[in-house]
Amino acid sequence: MKKLLERIKCLLIKTFKEINHHKLEYLLLFLILSFSAFFRLFHLDKLLGFWYDQGRDALVIWDLLHYRKFFLIGPVTGIEGIFLGPFYYYLLAPLYWLGKGSPVFAASGLSWLTVGTIFLLYWAGKKMFGATVGLLAAFLYGFSYSNVVFSRWLANPNPLPFFTMVLLLFLYGFVNGRKHFLIYAAFVLGLCLQLEAAAAAFFIPSVAVIVFWKRKQLNLKILFLAFLAFFITLIPQIYFNFRHQGILLEAFKKFLITDKSFGSLGHLGQSFTSVLGTRLLLYYDVFIAKLLPVGGDWKVILLALFSAGLIFFRKKIFNSGGRLLFLWLLVPLIGYVFYRGNNGYVWDYYFVGIIPAFFLLFSSCLYFLTKQGLFGKGIVYIFLIAFTLFNLRPINNFLKTGIGITLRAQTRAIDWMYGQAKGKPFNADFYVPPQIFYSYSYLMKWYGNGKFGFEPETKQIQELYTLYEPDGEHPQFLKAWLKRQDTIGKVISEHFWGDITVQKRERIKFDD
C-alpha cells in the first residue's frame, strides 16, 4: 500500500511539472474539452432522443437491475439472427443504477465517454506527431457538429470511438516494440465487436495486417495470449449459442456462406465500376461531412487538402504512428467495397471506429502544412476559421431544438395523461413506428410509475389514452390504427407536444 501511494505521489508530481512547463498547451486542451463537454451535455434532459432502440435496451437493463435477469447477448444487429455480445448492456447498467433508471444519466455517461475520446485523440496525436497535432485533432473532433450529434445518441455504437482509441494506443505501443500490448489490444478488440459488429468486424483484418507488418517481433506465447484474451470476450455468446442449439452459429453461416455477404465487386446486379463509384462517393460524403456540415466547393477543397497532404508530407506523416493510422483507415474502406450483406447497405455509423484515425491523419496534414511558410499557415488558419463558423451555427441550432421526438416532449405527454387521470387508473395505447412502443413501455415504468406511483392498467377500463407519433414511411398504418381506436373509444380531448399527439378517450368497446 505504501509503495502504491508513493507511485501515485510521484505520478502527481510528474503531472504537475508537465502542466507547469506547458501551460498554454494544457490551457488549450482544457478549453477544448470544456466546450466539447458543454456541446454534448447541455439540455441533454430535454433534447435526448429516446426511441425504439433506447427503450428496448432500457427494458433489458431494468429487468437486470430489478429482477436479476442476467443476459449473455446484447442488442440485435441489422442482420437477421445475429446479436452483439452483452458488453454494452453491462456498460450501461451501472449508469442506469446510479441514475435510478434515468436514461438521461445513462446518456450523460456515454457523452462523458466521448469527451474521453477527445482526450485520447489529443494523447495519441501528441505521441505520434507532437502536441500541436493532438490539439488540432481534439479540436476538430470535439467541435464537429456531426460528432456532437452522434455523441448524444444513446445507442451501442456511441462508445465505440472511445474503445477504438484505447485499442489504437495499445497497437501503437505494440508496433513500437512493446509486444505484450498486443494482448491488451486483442481484449479491447473483442469488446469493440460487442458494440457495433458491422464496424468492428473490419478491425479484425486491420489488426491482422498490423500483426503481419510487425511479425518479426512476435513469438508464439504472445500470439497465444492475444488469441486467448480475444476469446475470453466471446465466451458469453459461445455459451448462449451452446444453450440455444447453435442459433448464433447458424445465423453466421447463413450470413457468410448462404447469403454470400462478401464476394465479387459486382454484387446486387451492379458492375464493378458502379459499386466502386458508389462506395467512394459514400466515403467522400461521410468523412468530409465530419469536418464540414455544408456542401459545395468547401468539401472538394478539403478532399484536395487531405490528399495533397498525404502525398507531399508522406515522409513525415508515415512514421510508425502514421502507418498504423493509415492501415486502420484503409483496410475497412477496401473491405466495404466487397461487402454485400444486409442488402448491400452501408450506413454512416459503420465508420465511427475509423473516423478518429481520419481526424489524426488530417490534423497531421494541417500541421505539416503550417511548416511551409506563411502561405501554408494562411491556408490552415482560413480552414480553421471556416470549420469553426460552419460547425458552431448548426450546433447552436441543435442545442435549441434537438432532432426528432425528444424526451422532454414524451414526458410532457405522460404528465398530461396522469394529470387528466387525477390519480385514477387508466388504459394507455401507443402507436410508435415501427409499431413497437418500447420507449413508452419503459417511460411508464421509470417516469410514470416513479413520479405518480402507478402504471396504466392492463385490464380494460373506461378511461383510455391514445398516444401516437407520425409515420412518414407508412402513413396508412397510422390511419388504420386511428380508425380502429375510433371503434374502441370516442375522443374527449387531445393535446400536442411537437409531433406527439395524445388523446383522452372514453371507452365504448370492451373485449370479452
N, C-alpha and C positions, 0 to 999 in steps of 0.2 A: 504493500500500500504506500509506503514511504517513497519507494522508487517511482511509483506511478505519479505521485504528487510532484516529485522532483522533475519528472519528464514534462508534466503539464506546465509547471512553472517555467521551465526552460523554453517550451514552445510559446508561451505567452510573451516572454521577454523578447524572443526572436521576432514574433509577430509585431509587437510594438516598435521594435527597432526598424523593421521593414517599412512599416507605415510612416514612421517619422522621417525616414530617408527618402520617401517617395510620396510626399504629401499631396501633390497635385494629382498624381495617378489615382490615388485612393479616394480623393475627393470626387473626381470624375466618376469613378466606379460607384461610389455611394449615391451620387445623383442619378446615375443611370438605373441602378437597382431600385431606388426610391420611386422614381417616376414610373418604372416598369411595374412595380407592385401596385401603385395607385391605379394605373390603367387596368389592371387585372382584378382589382378588388372593389373599386368604387361602385356603390349601388348594386353590389352583387345580389343582395337580398331582394332587390326589385327587378333586376334585369335577367336573372338566371333563367335559362330555358330548361324547364322540367317536363320532358315529353315521354314518348313511348319507352325508349331505352332506359332513361333515367328512372322511371317508375318501376320498370321490370327489375333493374339492378337493386333498387332500394328495397323492394319487397323481399328479394332473396336475403339481403343483409338484415332486414327486420326479423325474418324467421331465424336467422343465426343468433341474433342478439336476444330475442325474446323466447325462442323455443329450442335453442341449441341445435338447430338443424344445420349440421356441417355439410360441406359440399366438396366434391372432387373436381368439378369442372366450373368454368366461368361462363361468360356471355357466349351466345351463339354467333358464329361468323356469318358472312353473307353467302357462304357455301353450305348447301343443304347437308345436315347431319354432322357437321364439324364444329366442335366447341373449343373455345380457348381454355387454357388452364385457369385455376382458381385464384391466381395471384392478385388480379385486380380487385376481386371481392374482398380478399383478406387485407388488401391495402386500404380499402375504403372503410372496412368495418370499425377500426378504432376511431376514425373521424366521425362516423355516424354515432358511435357510442358517446364520444366526448360532446358532440352537439345534441345529444338526446333525440336523435332521429332527424335532425335538421339537414336537408340537402344543401343548404347554404353553407353550413360548416364544412361539409364534405367537399363542396366545390371550392371553398376558400383554401382548403388543404392542398388540393390539386393546383390551384393558382399559385400558391407559395412554392410548390414544386417547380413550376415553370420559371419562377424567379430564380430558383436554384439552378435551372438550366442555363439561364443567362450568366450567372456567376461562373459556371463550369465552362461556358464558351470563352469568357474572359481568361480563365485559368489556362485552358487549352491553347488559346491564341498566344498567350504570353509565353508558354513553354515552347511552342513550336516556332514562333516568329518574332516574339517580343511583345512588350506591354501595349504598344500602340495598336497592333493588330487585335489583341484581346479586347481592348476598349472599343475599337471600331465594331467588332463582331457583336459584342454585348449591346452596344447602342443600336445597331441596325436590327438585331433580333428583338430587342426589348421594345423598340418604338414602331415596329412593323404592325400596321393595322390588321393585316391578315393573321399574324401571330397572336395579337391581343384577343381577337375574337375566338380563335382556336383555344387559347388558354382558359377561356371561360366555359368551355364545353365540358359538362360533367359526363364524360364517356371514356371508355377504356383506351382509346388512342392518346388521350391527353398526357398521361405520364411518360409516354414512350420517348420523347426527346430527352428528358432528364436521364433515363436509364441508358439511352443511346450515348449520351455524353460520358457517363460513367464507363460504359463499355469501350468507347474510343480512347479514353485516358488510360485504361488498362492495356489496350492494344498498343498505344504509344509507348508505354513502359516496356512492353514485350519486344517491339521492334528495335528498341534502344538497348537491348541486352538483358533486361530483367525477365528472363524466360518464364519464371513462375507466375508472372502476371497473366499468362495465357490461361491459367486455371481459373483465376477470378473472372477473366473475360468470358470464359465458357459458361460460368454460372450465370452471369448477368445476361448473356445471350439467351439462355433458357427463359429467364424472366421476361425479356423483351418479346419472345414468342407468345407469351401469355397475355400480352397487352394488345397487340394487333398483328395477327398472323400474316395477313396479306402484305404487310410492310416488312416485318421482321423475318419472314421466311427467306428473303433475299439477303439477310445478314449472314446466313449460313455459308453461301458460296463466297461472300465477301471475306469472311474470316478464313475460309479455306484458301483463298488466293493469297491472303496476307501471310498465313502459315507457310504456304509453299514458298513465298518470297523469302522468308526467314528460316527456311528449313534446316540450314546448317547449324543453327544454334539450338536445335531441339534434340531431345532424346526420348526414348520410349516411355520413361517414367512420367515426364511432363505431359506427353500426349495422352497417356492412360488416365492421369489425374484430371486433365482437362475434360476428357470424354466422360469421366465419372461425375464431375461437377455438373456438366450439362445434363447427364442422365438423371441426376437427382431431381432436377426441376420437372422432369416428365413423369415422375412416379405417380402423382395423383391421377393423371389422365390414363396411365397404363393400368392402374388398379381399377379405375372406372370402366375401362374397356373390358377388363377381365370379368368384372361383376355383371356386365351387360352384354355378354355373348359376342364380344368383338365388334360392337356397333361403331366405335370410332375408327377402328382399322378398316372396316368395310367402307365407311364413308371416304376415307383417304384413298382406298383402292379405286373407288368409283371416280373420285376427283382426278386422280393422277393417270389411271390406266383406261377405265371405261370412257370417261369424258375427254381423255387426251388433253388435259389442261395446259400442257406445254408441248409445243410442236412446231410445225413449219410456220414460216412467217406469213404465208398467205392464208391465214385462217379465216373462218367465217365467210368464205367466198370472196375475200378481198385479195388483191395482188400484193406482192412483196412491197412495191413502192408505195401503195396505198396505206398499208399498215405502218410502214416505217415513217411515212409522212405524217400520219395521224398521231403517232407516238411523239415525234419530235415537236409537233405543234403543241401537244399536251404538256411536254416538258417545258417548253418556252412559256406557256401561259402560267403554269404552276409556280415555277421558280422566280420568274421576273415579277409576278404578282405579289410575291412575298416581300419584295422591295418597294414596289410602287403600285398602289391600287388604282392606277389610271392606265388608259390605253395610249394609242398614238405613237409618235416618234420616240418618246422617252424610253419605251420598252426596247425598241430596236437599238437605241444608243447604249442602254445598259448591257444588252447582249453583246454588242460590239466591244464595249469596255471590258467585260469579263473575258471574252475570247482573246482579245488582244493582250490583256494582262497575262493570261496563262502562257501565251506564246512568247512574248518578249521578255518576260521575267521568269521563265521556266527554270533557269538555273538556280535562282534564288528561292523560288516557291517550292520546287520539288526536292526539298530536303527529306529526311525520313518522315517528318510530320506531314509535309505536303503530299508525299506519295501515298501515305496512309489515307489521307482525306480524299485524294483523287480516286483511289481504288474503291473506297467506301461509297463514293458517289457514282462511279462508272459502272460497277458490276450490276447493281439493281437496274440501272437505266437500260443496260443491254438485256437483262432478264425480262423486263416488262415487254420488250419487243416480241419475245417468244411466248408470252403469257396469253392464253386464250380461255382460261377458266372464267367462271361467273359471267358467261355470255360475252366475254371479251371486254367487260367494263374494267376500267382502271380509274379509281376515284382519287381526288387530290390528297386525301388524308393518308393514302398509301405511301406518300413520300415524306411523312413527318420525321421518319428516322434518319433520312439523309439530308434533310434541309439544313441542320446545323453544320454539316461538312461544307455545304454550299456557301453558307454565310462566312465561315472561316476562310475559305479559298477566295471568295470575293473581297473580303476585307484585306487579305494579303495583297491582292492586286492593287487595291487603293493605296495601301501603304507604300508599295514599291513605286507606284506612280508619283507619289509625293517626292520621291528621291530624284525625280527627273527635272528638277529646276522649277522655276516659277510657273511655267506653263502647266506642268503636271499638278502642282499644288492647286492652281486655279480650277482645273477640271474637277479635282476631288472636292474642293470647297463648294463649287456650284452644285455638284451632285448631293452633298450632304444637306445643303440648304433646301434643294428641291425635295429630297427624301423627307425631311422634317415637315415641310409645308404640306406635301401631298398626303402624308400619313396622319398628321395631327388633326386635320379637318374631319376625316371620317371617324377617327377615334372619338372626337368631341361629339359628333352626331350620335354615335353608337352609345356613348355613356348617357345620353339624354333619353333615348327611346328603346335601346336594345334591338333584338331581331326576333320577329315572330311572337308567338304566345309567351308571355313572361310569367314567372312565379307570382309576381305581385297581382296580376290580373286574375290568376287562378285562385289565390287565397281570398281576394275580394269577393269573387263569385261564391266561394264557400261561406264566407262571412254572411253574405246576403241570404243564402239558404237558411242558415241557422238562425239568423235574425228574424226571418219571416216565420220560422217554425216556433220560435219563442219557447224553446225547451221541450217541445212535444216531439214524439217520434215521427219520422217521415221516411218515405222511399226516395231514392235518387237513381236516375238513369242517365247514362252519358253516351255521347257519340263523339269519338275522337279518332280521326283517321290514323292508322288503318283499322279502325273499329275495335281496337283492344285498348281499354282505358286504364292501363297500368298506372299512369301518372295520378289519376284521381283516386284509384284504389288506395294508393299509398298516402296521398294527401289527406284522405278521410281518416286513415289510421293515425297518422302523425299529427296533422294540423287540426282536423275537425274534432277528433276524439280528445286530443291533447288540450285544446282550448275550450271546448264546450262539454266535454265529458261523455259523449256518446257518438256512435257511428250511425249512418242510416240503417233502418230496419231491412231485414231480408224478407220477412213475411209482408204480404201486401196489405197496405193500409190506405186510407183515403187521400192523405196529403202526399203529393208526388211532385218532385222537382226534376226537370229535364235540363240538362246542360249539353250544349253542342258547340263544336268548333267547325269552321268552314272546311269543306273538302273540295279543293280546286281540281284534284285529279279525277275524282269520281262523284260529281255533284248529284248524280242520280241516286246514289246510295243514301246520301243525306236526305234527299227529298222523300225517298221511300221510308226512311226511319221516322221522319217527322209525320208522315201520313199515318204510319202505324201508331205513333204516340197520340195522334188526334182521336183514334178509336179507343184509346185507353183512358185518357183524361182530358178535360177541357181546360184551356189556358185561362188563368185568373189574372196574371200579370207577368211581365217579363222585363229584364234589365240586361244591359250590355256593358262589358268591360273589354274594350278593344275588340278583338274578334271572337270573344266568348259571349254566348247568349245563354241566359238562364231563365227558365220559365217555371212559374209556380202553377201547378195544375191540381184540379180536383178529380180524383179517380172516378171514372164511370164504369169501368170494367174490372172485375175481379176474376182471375183464373180459378177454376175449380181445383 
